[in-house]
Amino acid sequence: MAAGDFDGAVGVYQKLVKQVPANPGWKLNLGIALHMAGRDADAVGPLTVAAQAMPQVFPAHALLGTSLLRLGQAGKAVAPLQRAVAMRPNEAQGRRLLAEAFLQSGQAKAAVGQLAALTKLEPGDAGAWFVLGRANEAAAEAAFRELAKGFPESRAFLLTTAAVRRKQQRLKAAEALEEQARTRPALARADALAKEIETFNDGARRAFTQLGALPDNPQIHKIKAETLRAQGKHLEAVEEWRAALRFDPRDRETERELAASLYAGGQYLDALNTLERLLVHEPDSPVLYFLKGDCLLQQGQAEEAIAPLLKAVSIVPARASLGRALLAVGRGAEAVPHLEAVVGELDTDGALYFQLSRAYTAAGAAEKAKTALAESQKRRQ
């Protein structure tokens, strides 16, 4: 173990456990060795036994929770990580892992408390402030969904929605909602949810303000990029993603966001260069293949676009692009099933039905082509 030969340690501890199966300490060490060797699925069993037998031993709970989290079992990871945090409340990594488990299991409100404690332990951690802001946003959204579902006619819901409309500068809509709210009675649960929404939104603002006050960091650039993208300012977002990448050029998640913004901003050549780098590390990603294929198609390289788009057919928009690419190279009959599969879901202006009518014509289906063309004209109007 001390030499870092965890696979070797696993074999030794397995023999010890077999010789003395009632000794929880050997099972703990076996679990630790398996965990350190990256064999989390195998580590869970002995770590679970150790945690039950030794409820006050920190590594048993901490590593059990971490292994479960790595395995994508965030809900199961919460309890052992809570136990670990209770034993060592001033250990930042435990708080960080517990917050991640809460977030992955859809418990944003619980995550907020852990992240708030984490930012007190490590006030200079830009990542902690960033995730705290995001967790507050997610908690506000969860509270709003509960309010909308449970109390759609309540005064609290109408006033909360009116406040959103005012931020959107939709003043007439806001005034109409406020007028309706005057005649509605107060409901204790609805009012409490509205207060939660306000509190969490305020928490998000304060977290992002604290983040912005720190020395230049990647997280603040990511927030700016996401905000710009939401406003349709894709090329401005590109600059922020690039600024974030200067801190860590190997950050694949940020590089994927950069590629998406380059694509949305029409910078297809730069997007292709970025996508090629990403595909070296993620050769099975249908999203990356869709973006690559559509970039090629947008540049008039329909023949070259077909191969990557075929690898992305699990994504609905990719089938539409594949249909267009096949049409462009004179393979209209092959385009038919792809366009048929997505036209009802994606066509909002008649353009895709027009492509389908061309594909039907190429396939010799004149009546279907006529029907699709009529639908295209109807949608254009």
C-alpha positions in Angstrom: 0.0 0.0 0.0 2.7 2.5 1.0 4.6 1.8 -2.3 1.4 2.5 -4.3 1.1 -1.1 -5.5 -2.6 -1.3 -4.8 -3.3 -4.3 -7.0 -0.6 -6.2 -5.1 -2.1 -5.1 -1.8 -5.5 -6.4 -2.9 -4.2 -9.9 -3.3 -2.6 -9.9 0.1 -5.7 -8.5 1.9 -7.9 -11.0 0.1 -5.9 -13.8 1.6 -6.0 -12.1 5.1 -9.8 -11.7 4.8 -10.1 -15.4 3.9 -8.0 -16.4 6.8 -9.8 -14.1 9.4 -13.2 -13.3 7.9 -14.5 -11.8 11.2 -11.8 -9.1 11.2 -13.4 -5.9 9.9 -10.1 -4.1 9.8 -8.8 -6.4 7.0 -12.0 -5.8 5.1 -11.5 -2.1 5.5 -8.0 -2.3 4.2 -9.1 -4.5 1.3 -11.8 -2.0 0.5 -9.2 0.8 0.6 -6.8 -1.0 -1.7 -9.6 -1.8 -4.2 -10.8 1.9 -4.1 -7.2 3.1 -4.6 -6.8 0.7 -7.5 -9.9 2.2 -9.2 -12.0 -0.9 -8.6 -14.9 0.8 -7.0 -17.5 -1.8 -7.9 -15.4 -4.4 -6.0 -14.6 -2.0 -3.1 -18.2 -1.3 -2.2 -18.8 -4.8 -0.6 -15.9 -4.8 1.9 -16.3 -1.1 2.6 -20.0 -1.6 3.4 -19.1 -4.4 5.9 -16.4 -2.2 7.4 -18.7 0.8 7.8 -21.3 -1.3 9.5 -18.8 -2.9 11.8 -16.9 0.2 12.6 -19.3 3.1 12.7 -16.7 5.6 14.1 -14.0 4.9 11.5 -13.8 7.8 9.1 -12.2 6.1 6.0 -14.8 3.4 5.9 -17.6 5.9 5.4 -15.7 8.4 3.3 -14.4 5.9 0.8 -17.6 4.0 0.6 -19.4 7.2 -0.3 -16.8 8.2 -2.8 -16.8 4.8 -4.5 -20.6 4.9 -4.8 -20.4 8.4 -6.2 -17.9 7.3 -8.8 -20.2 4.4 -9.8 -23.0 6.9 -10.4 -25.0 5.8 -7.3 -25.2 9.3 -5.8 -28.4 8.6 -3.8 -26.7 5.7 -2.0 -23.5 7.7 -1.5 -25.3 10.4 0.5 -25.6 8.5 3.8 -22.0 7.4 4.2 -20.7 10.8 3.1 -23.1 12.5 5.7 -21.6 10.2 8.3 -18.0 11.1 7.2 -18.8 14.9 7.3 -20.4 14.5 10.7 -17.1 13.0 12.0 -14.9 15.6 10.3 -17.0 18.7 9.7 -13.9 20.9 8.9 -12.6 18.7 6.1 -13.4 20.5 2.9 -13.2 17.5 0.6 -15.9 15.7 2.5 -18.3 18.6 2.1 -17.4 18.9 -1.5 -18.2 15.2 -2.2 -21.4 15.3 -0.1 -22.6 18.4 -2.1 -21.9 16.6 -5.3 -23.8 13.5 -4.2 -26.8 15.8 -3.3 -26.7 17.6 -6.6 -26.4 14.4 -8.6 -29.3 12.9 -6.8 -31.5 15.9 -7.4 -31.3 17.3 -3.9 -30.2 20.9 -4.7 -31.5 22.4 -1.5 -29.4 20.0 0.7 -26.4 20.7 -1.5 -26.7 24.5 -0.8 -26.0 24.0 2.9 -22.9 21.9 2.3 -21.5 24.3 -0.3 -22.2 27.3 2.0 -20.1 25.5 4.7 -17.4 24.7 2.1 -17.0 28.4 1.1 -16.5 29.3 4.7 -13.8 26.6 5.0 -12.2 27.7 1.7 -13.3 31.2 0.9 -10.8 31.5 -2.0 -12.0 28.4 -3.8 -13.6 29.8 -7.0 -15.1 26.4 -7.9 -16.9 26.2 -4.6 -18.5 29.7 -5.1 -19.4 28.7 -8.7 -21.2 25.5 -7.7 -22.9 27.2 -4.8 -24.4 29.7 -7.2 -25.5 26.9 -9.5 -26.9 24.9 -6.6 -28.9 27.9 -5.4 -30.3 28.4 -8.9 -31.3 24.7 -9.1 -32.9 24.9 -5.6 -34.9 28.0 -6.7 -36.1 26.1 -9.9 -37.1 23.1 -7.8 -39.1 25.3 -5.5 -40.8 27.1 -8.4 -41.7 23.8 -10.0 -43.4 22.7 -6.7 -45.2 26.1 -6.5 -46.4 25.9 -10.1 -47.6 22.3 -9.8 -49.2 22.5 -6.4 -50.5 26.1 -6.3 -50.9 27.4 -9.9 -53.8 29.7 -8.8 -52.2 31.1 -5.7 -51.3 34.7 -5.0 -47.7 33.6 -4.4 -47.4 31.9 -7.8 -48.9 34.8 -9.6 -46.7 37.4 -7.9 -43.6 35.2 -8.4 -44.4 34.9 -12.1 -45.1 38.6 -12.3 -41.6 39.4 -10.9 -40.1 37.2 -13.6 -42.1 39.1 -16.3 -40.9 42.4 -15.0 -37.3 41.2 -15.3 -38.1 40.3 -18.9 -39.4 43.8 -19.4 -42.9 42.3 -20.1 -44.6 44.9 -18.1 -48.2 44.5 -19.3 -48.0 40.8 -18.5 -46.6 41.5 -15.1 -49.3 44.0 -14.3 -52.0 41.6 -15.4 -50.7 38.9 -13.1 -50.4 41.4 -10.2 -54.0 42.4 -10.8 -55.1 38.8 -10.6 -53.1 38.2 -7.4 -55.1 40.9 -5.6 -58.2 38.7 -5.4 -56.4 35.5 -4.3 -56.1 34.5 -0.7 -52.8 33.8 1.0 -51.8 30.1 1.3 -49.1 29.3 3.9 -47.3 26.6 1.9 -47.4 28.6 -1.4 -46.1 31.7 0.5 -43.3 29.6 2.0 -42.3 28.3 -1.4 -42.2 31.8 -2.8 -40.0 32.9 0.0 -37.7 29.9 -0.7 -37.4 31.0 -4.3 -36.5 34.5 -3.3 -33.9 33.2 -0.7 -32.2 30.9 -3.2 -32.1 33.4 -6.0 -30.6 35.9 -3.5 -28.1 33.2 -2.5 -27.1 32.7 -6.2 -26.6 36.4 -6.7 -24.4 36.6 -3.6 -22.4 33.6 -4.6 -21.7 34.9 -8.1 -20.8 38.3 -6.6 -18.3 36.7 -4.3 -16.9 34.7 -7.3 -16.5 37.9 -9.3 -14.6 39.5 -6.4 -11.9 36.8 -6.5 -8.8 37.0 -8.6 -9.4 36.1 -12.3 -10.6 32.6 -12.4 -12.2 30.1 -15.0 -15.5 29.9 -13.3 -16.4 33.6 -13.7 -15.6 33.3 -17.5 -17.9 30.3 -17.7 -20.7 32.2 -16.1 -20.2 35.1 -18.5 -20.1 32.6 -21.5 -23.4 30.9 -20.4 -25.1 34.3 -20.0 -23.9 35.5 -23.4 -25.0 32.3 -25.0 -28.5 32.6 -23.4 -28.7 36.0 -25.0 -27.7 34.6 -28.4 -24.3 36.3 -28.4 -22.4 33.3 -29.4 -19.2 34.9 -30.6 -18.9 36.9 -27.4 -19.4 33.6 -25.5 -16.5 32.1 -27.5 -14.1 34.6 -26.1 -15.2 33.8 -22.5 -14.9 30.0 -23.1 -11.4 30.6 -24.5 -10.5 32.8 -21.4 -11.6 29.9 -19.2 -9.5 27.4 -21.1 -6.4 29.5 -20.6 -6.5 28.3 -17.0 -6.7 24.7 -17.9 -6.3 23.8 -21.6 -7.2 20.2 -20.8 -10.7 21.0 -19.5 -12.7 18.9 -22.0 -16.1 20.1 -20.7 -15.2 23.7 -21.4 -13.7 22.8 -24.8 -17.0 21.1 -25.7 -18.9 24.3 -24.8 -16.4 26.3 -26.9 -17.1 24.0 -29.9 -20.8 24.4 -29.4 -20.6 28.2 -29.3 -18.3 28.3 -32.3 -20.8 26.2 -34.2 -23.8 28.3 -33.1 -21.9 31.4 -34.1 -21.2 30.1 -37.6 -17.4 29.7 -37.1 -17.4 26.3 -38.6 -13.7 25.9 -39.4 -12.7 26.8 -35.9 -15.4 24.5 -34.6 -14.1 21.7 -36.7 -10.6 22.1 -35.4 -11.9 22.0 -31.8 -14.1 19.0 -32.5 -11.2 17.0 -34.0 -9.2 17.6 -30.8 -12.2 16.5 -28.6 -12.9 13.4 -30.7 -9.3 12.1 -30.0 -10.4 11.8 -26.4 -14.1 11.0 -27.0 -14.2 8.9 -30.1 -17.7 7.5 -29.4 -19.5 10.8 -28.7 -22.6 11.1 -31.0 -22.9 14.8 -30.0 -19.4 15.6 -31.2 -20.0 13.7 -34.4 -23.3 15.6 -35.0 -21.5 18.9 -34.6 -18.7 17.8 -36.9 -21.0 16.6 -39.6 -23.3 19.6 -39.5 -20.3 21.9 -39.6 -19.1 20.1 -42.8 -22.6 20.3 -44.2 -22.9 24.0 -43.5 -19.6 24.5 -45.4 -20.9 22.7 -48.4 -19.0 19.5 -47.8 -22.0 17.2 -47.9 -20.1 14.1 -49.0 -17.7 14.4 -46.1 -20.5 15.2 -43.7 -22.3 11.8 -44.2 -19.8 9.6 -42.3 -19.8 11.6 -39.0 -23.6 12.1 -39.2 -24.1 8.4 -39.5 -22.3 8.0 -36.2 -24.8 10.5 -34.6 -28.2 9.1 -35.7 -29.2 8.6 -32.1 -29.5 12.4 -31.9 -32.7 13.7 -33.6 -31.2 16.8 -35.3 -28.4 14.7 -36.7 -30.9 12.6 -38.7 -32.3 15.8 -40.3 -28.8 16.9 -41.2 -28.0 13.4 -42.6 -31.1 13.6 -44.7 -30.1 17.0 -46.1 -26.5 15.7 -46.8 -27.8 12.6 -48.6 -30.1 14.8 -50.7 -27.2 17.1 -51.6 -25.1 14.2 -53.0 -28.0 12.8 -55.0 -29.0 10.0 -52.6 -32.5 11.2 -52.0 -34.1 7.8 -51.6 -31.7 7.0 -48.8 -32.7 10.4 -47.1 -36.4 9.4 -46.9 -36.3 7.3 -43.7 -34.1 9.9 -41.8 -36.3 12.8 -42.8 -39.5 11.0 -42.1 -38.3 10.1 -38.6 -37.8 13.7 -37.5 -39.9 16.0 -39.7 -42.9 16.1 -37.4 -40.8 16.9 -34.4 -38.3 19.4 -35.9 -40.1 21.3 -38.8 -41.4 24.7 -37.6 -41.3 26.6 -40.9 -41.9 24.1 -43.7 -38.2 23.8 -44.7 -37.8 20.2 -43.6 -41.0 19.1 -45.2 -39.7 20.7 -48.5 -36.6 18.6 -48.2 -38.8 15.5 -47.6 -40.8 16.3 -50.7 -37.6 16.3 -52.7 -36.5 13.0 -51.2 -39.8 11.4 -52.0 -39.5 12.7 -55.6 -36.0 11.1 -55.8 -37.5 7.8 -54.5 -40.3 7.9 -57.1 -43.0 8.4 -54.5 -44.9 11.2 -56.3 -48.0 11.3 -54.2 -46.0 11.4 -51.0 -43.9 14.2 -52.5 -47.1 16.2 -53.3 -48.4 15.8 -49.8 -45.1 16.8 -48.2 -44.9 19.8 -50.4 -48.4 20.9 -49.5 -47.5 20.6 -45.8 -44.4 22.6 -46.4 -46.4 25.4 -48.0 -48.9 25.4 -45.2 -46.2 25.7 -42.5 -44.5 28.5 -44.4 -47.7 30.5 -44.4 
